[in-house]
Every structure is written in structure tokens, then in C-alpha cells.
Amino acid sequence: MSKPGTTSSRTVSIECQDVQAALRRGEMPEPDALTEHVEDCPVCEALVAAQEPLAGALRAPDEPFAFDELLAEVDAAIERDQGARAWLHSQPTPWRMLLAVLGAAIVPVAIMLTWGRVDLGVYPTNRWVVDLFVLIAPLALALVVVLRPVHRPAWPRWVEPVAVGLGVLAVLVGPMLVVAHQDHPASLGGTGPDLWRAAAVCLGLGTAMGLPLVPWLTALRRQGEGWSQPTLLAAVGAGITGVLAIFMHCPIVAPEHLLLGHATVLVPFVVLGLWGLRR
């Protein structure tokens, strides 16, 4: 027997290149000639055995690669990714983190300084520290996860769901704790006939206070998604900011009000985040 890739004396004017060319065209050589050739050529024998799948793989594409169209799409994407948003997510990670912290802090701090809760003088200091820590800790975790540099290994898959879960749990802690105090008249409202009205006001205000952080965080992300396509965690972080902001203003301490008027601020942000992920 001859070496692979060569032809024997019985080969009828057909070479390996002819077999491959025929397969590319979706054709097959004459059966007799093919049989004669493959007896002494294991390579062509394997090619012929594959037949249709291999022929489709070897066949040239019907249309040439549209390089010009691809280049035009890249140019258009570069043109769109300009301006302030491009500058924001191009900054080094420490600067992006600082900008994110400032964005998350500016509304709650402004509310505290200009429209702060009237019961602050009688609010227990220990409880005040606990309430702030419970909200700020998951917010800080959300910022760290959302602003992860793209050149570093991605977080494990479980990190973002756990961070989201901690954010949801954080807004539920206040309603589950004992009443902080009952030493100010303004803190005793928001219950009974006024429960739903007061809760609706806080829900609306908290949502409005947290919404600006959604486009801010998504602009700071290196992935560069649009403001309408935030990750779930970015939306939850913005929602926690809204809860923190309304906590800085509202003096009502009743658990039912904290549950219906404060904790529910997170609901529109979760909906927004899930919608963004679907898109």
C-alpha cells in the first residue's frame, strides 16, 4: 500500500485537491474514481466519510465578509460614545468610586441639612447609628460591585444576588425593630386613618430622591450601558439611597409606616432593574 496522500497505480486521474475542491462545491467525484483513490489515501477517505457536514464547512460563504459595513458600525458606536458619559466611565476606578459616593451622598446630606427630621434631638444616638449603618453598608457594597473594573476578574455569580438580597433586607430592618422613640409629636403620626396618605407621600418622595442615582451609576460603569438598562444591583443601590434620603426627613417611627412608606421605595427600583436586565 502507498503512503497517505499519494495515489496508487490504479488511481484514475484524481488527486486529493480534486476531492477537496469537489466537497467545497457540494459535488462528489465519480464513484469509481473516488473508490480507486481512497483505497490508498486515508485522508481523502476520512473527508468523504464526513460528506455533507464537512462539505458545508469547507464551502466558501455565499456572501463576502462585509468589512466596510462593520467598520461603519464601529465608527457609529465611537461617535455615540462621546461627551460627559464617555468621560465619566473612562476615569480611573478610584475617581469613579469617589464620584459614585458623592452622587449617593449628595441628596441624603442635602435633605438632612435643609429639610431634616424634626425629632433628631430626641432620637436615640445608638439607634440612629444602627439605622444609618444598616442602610449605608449595603449601599457601599452595591457601589463596589457595580463599579468593578473590567480589567479585573469578574465577581463570582453569587455576589450580585447576595448584594441585592442584603439591600432588600436592609430596608426591612427598620420596620422590624422596636419603635425608636415616642418623645416627639411629629413621630406619632402616620398611623390609623393617615397611614396610607403618609405612606404614599414618603414613597413618592423617596422614589424621586433615588432616581437621579440610576443614570449616574450607569454612566460611571465601564460597561457603559444606557440609563434605561441598569443592572439590578445598580437600581437597588439607587433605591437604598432614596430610602436613606426619606429617612433623613421623615420623623414618623411607626413600624407600619416604615414598612409601607419607606421600605416600599425599593420596589420601583427593583422593577426598573429587572426591566433593564430583560432589555
FENZI-V414986 format. One line per field, one symbol per residue. burial: b if it has 16 or more other C-alpha atoms within 10 Angstrom, else e. A space follows every 50 residues. Layout:
burial: ???
//
This chain:
burial: eeeeebbeeebeeebbeebbbbbbeeebbeeeebbbbbbbbeebbebbee eeebbeebeeeeeeeeeeeeeeeeeeeeeeeeeebbebbbeebeebbebb eebbbebbbebbeeebbbbeeebeeeeeeebeebbbebbbbbbebbbbbe eeeeeeeeebeebbebbbebbbbbbeeeebbeebeebebbbeeebbebbb ebbbbbbebbbbbbbbbbbbbbebbeeebbbbbbbbbbbbbbbbbbbbbb bbbbbbbbbbbbbbbbebbbebbbebeee
//
